[in-house]
């Protein structure tokens, strides 16, 4: 609607210095999640029992980790 007389909203500019710590934090969490899914294989599990393996079972296949 160009005839409303309302100016378009400006996009905020976020400096890289404000984004960088959050990007590093999110990357570390993602790497930790991939490592946890890949390392928890049942036979060489860090945690006893089969609950964690079953919880991450589909994620293992989605990421290409063999588990059986």
Secondary structure, DSSP 8 states (H G I E B T S, - for coil): -GGG-----------HHHHHHHHHHHHHHHHHHHHHHHH--STT-SSSSSHHHHHTHHHHHHTT----
